[in-house]
Every structure is written in structure tokens, then in C-alpha cells.
Amino acid sequence: MSNIVNVSSSTTVAGSRGEIEHVRTDGYSLNFWNLRELAKGAHHSNEYDIAIYVVAGTLHVYDEADEDRVIGAGDSVLIPAGTEYSMSSESADLVEYRTNQS
């Protein structure tokens, strides 16, 4: 028996903020986001690392000093656990990999 598991988009779970969770284990999750008009939120941090790959569109990631990092299609960003940040986007499709979740 194989340990390989494939996930069909027809069986994915939608999260409370619009993310579509494809895979979740004890150590990580893989999500797809279809962002449309995401207003800049309050700075916050997470207890887990986040790696984001922008498939299409543009994502703005603001650090604790409010410096804007523009992440375009084909680019990625790593936000380590405990890092203060916020994000905004007029339109972007993202793949998000979260690690070390409790």
C-alpha cells in the first residue's frame, strides 16, 4: 500500500478567510488563496512559519516598520514564526505553505 495521497479540488476544505486547504498534517498545511481586494490588515504574527508563492497578481507584505515588499507573480516570500507583518492585495492567487502548526 502506498503512502502517497492525492487531493482532488472537489474534496478540499474552505477556510474561514477564503483559503482552500489542500493538505494538513501535524507539521504543515498547504493552502490556495484567491484574493480579491484584500485591505491592509493590522500587523500580527503567527506561531508558525509561512512561505507564500504568488501564482498570479501582486501581494503587498508590510514588515513591522511598515516597509512594503511587493511580491509579484512567480515570486515568493518567507515570513518566519514570530515576525510582525500585514498584507494587502487588489488581486492575487497564492499558494501558502504553513509549517510547525500546533
C-alpha positions in Angstrom: 0.0 0.0 0.0 1.4 3.4 -1.0 1.8 6.3 1.4 1.1 8.8 -1.4 -2.1 10.7 -1.1 -3.5 12.9 -3.8 -6.1 15.5 -3.1 -8.8 16.5 -5.6 -10.0 20.1 -5.6 -13.5 18.7 -5.3 -12.7 17.4 -1.8 -10.8 20.4 -0.4 -12.0 22.4 2.6 -12.6 26.1 2.5 -11.3 28.1 5.5 -13.0 30.9 7.3 -11.0 33.6 5.4 -11.4 32.2 1.9 -8.3 29.9 1.8 -8.8 26.4 0.4 -6.9 23.9 2.4 -5.5 21.1 0.3 -3.3 19.2 2.8 -2.9 19.3 6.6 -0.6 17.2 8.7 0.7 17.6 12.3 3.6 19.7 10.9 2.3 21.7 8.0 -0.6 22.7 5.7 -0.8 23.7 2.1 -3.4 26.3 1.1 -4.6 28.1 -2.0 -5.8 31.7 -1.8 -7.8 33.6 -4.4 -7.5 37.2 -3.0 -9.7 40.0 -4.3 -9.5 43.4 -2.8 -7.7 42.4 0.5 -7.5 45.6 2.6 -4.4 46.0 4.6 -5.0 44.5 8.0 -3.4 45.0 11.4 0.1 43.8 12.0 0.2 40.4 13.6 2.4 37.4 14.0 1.9 33.7 13.9 3.4 30.8 15.9 4.4 29.1 12.6 6.5 29.8 9.5 4.6 30.8 6.3 6.0 30.5 2.8 3.9 32.1 0.1 4.3 31.7 -3.7 2.4 34.2 -5.9 0.9 32.4 -8.9 -0.8 35.5 -10.4 -1.3 39.1 -9.4 0.5 41.1 -6.7 0.8 40.7 -3.0 2.0 43.5 -0.7 3.7 42.4 2.6 4.4 45.0 5.2 7.0 44.4 7.9 6.9 45.7 11.5 8.3 49.1 10.2 5.5 49.2 7.6 8.0 48.8 4.7 6.1 47.5 1.7 7.5 44.4 -0.1 5.9 43.9 -3.4 5.6 40.2 -4.3 4.6 39.6 -7.9 3.7 36.5 -10.0 6.5 33.9 -9.9 8.0 35.4 -6.7 7.8 34.1 -3.1 8.1 35.4 0.4 9.0 33.7 3.7 7.5 35.0 7.0 9.2 33.3 9.9 7.2 32.5 13.1 7.0 35.5 15.4 7.5 38.1 12.7 5.1 41.0 12.8 3.5 41.7 9.4 0.4 42.6 7.5 -0.7 42.1 3.8 -2.8 43.7 1.2 -3.7 42.9 -2.4 -6.0 44.1 -5.2 -5.9 40.7 -6.8 -3.7 37.7 -6.3 -3.7 33.9 -6.4 -1.3 32.4 -3.8 -0.1 29.1 -2.7 0.7 29.1 1.1 2.7 26.6 3.0 2.5 26.8 6.8 4.9 24.9 8.9 5.2 23.9 12.6 1.5 24.4 13.4 0.1 23.4 16.7 
